């Protein structure tokens, strides 16, 4: 595979971009009205020239460089105009209303919907269908009663039963497994229920029972008996 021929005037064109940089900057600045954007255009032109590969020569490198800078500046101006049409201020993005900006809140909503869906699956088919048609599809209870051949009161009872069942499952889901386990366990024993063998505390200003005085032989009341036994 033969290598592509390199443009013979490539070095000359790059030399024009470098040597006549001030003139090229003025061309880009007149179109973009910004010195910083004009600098970017000159940098893009230099990079583009360094990667150029042609099979024909350029008769006027100066005019070619000016046309290149002018076209790049026009493209940059069009791009900036398009961005300004669709862009917004940063403060507007901060105040943008989002239905659910918090991922945790979105996850909680999804889990609640799954809990209600699982609760509906636990209901009888007719009760679940009646509840969905009344609460979701918006069909009147009288129309459903006429369709099923039952009284509107029975339809109302089925809707209320499904509503209570879903509400109970949703509350159980919000409590979590720890709260359910806490309710299932017996309440802790009251303090002092098993303290009958412990000494009772004495309040301020009250004197507790006086301890018995002991001698070397034990209790003071038992001392005379011990002395009599020793004499005998």
PERA-V318341 format. One record per run of one state. SS is the DSSP state (hx for helix, st for strand, lp for the rest). FROM is the first residue (numbers start at 1). LEN is the number of residues. If there is no record, write none. Layout:
SS:FROM:LEN ; SS:FROM:LEN
//
This chain:
lp:1:9 ; hx:10:10 ; lp:20:1 ; hx:21:12 ; lp:33:2 ; hx:35:16 ; lp:51:10 ; hx:61:26 ; lp:87:3 ; hx:90:5 ; lp:95:8 ; hx:103:19 ; lp:122:3 ; hx:125:11 ; lp:136:5 ; hx:141:8 ; lp:149:3 ; hx:152:33 ; lp:185:29 ; st:214:2 ; lp:216:2 ; st:218:2 ; lp:220:3 ; hx:223:9 ; lp:232:1
//
